[in-house]
Amino acid sequence: MADLEISNQSLLKINQMLETTVRQQAKQVASFKQKMMTIPNDDEQKKRETDQLLLQHQILLENEDDWEKDEQFNRLRRMTESLIEEAQKALDYRVEIGARVLSSSSNS
């Protein structure tokens, strides 16, 4: 009879441990489900990234149009382009110097 009580108590303790484990796992599953609901899936994330890139591109184009309308910017751009052209011409220009070698002996 005592053996049955010990076995019964052991089974109750094991059952209590298992129930605690099940509750912990249920909490973890609920937590994971909630996290999954807050994380967008790949398609949604890619769409958001694409939309963001398109918006940035549109803003850049609008800013570029604003720069094109700015007189001072255009004047400075033309000056810079002119300086670049002159520098390129200077790099392309080759000078050939005619020289003769003088010797220490004279031919007189």
Secondary structure, 3 states (H helix, E strand, C coil): CHHHHHHHHHHHHHHHHHHHHHHHHHHHHHHHHHHHHHCCCHHHHHHHHHHHHHHHHHHHHHHHHHHHHCHHHHHHHHHHHHHHHHHHHHHHCCCCCCCCCCCCCCCC
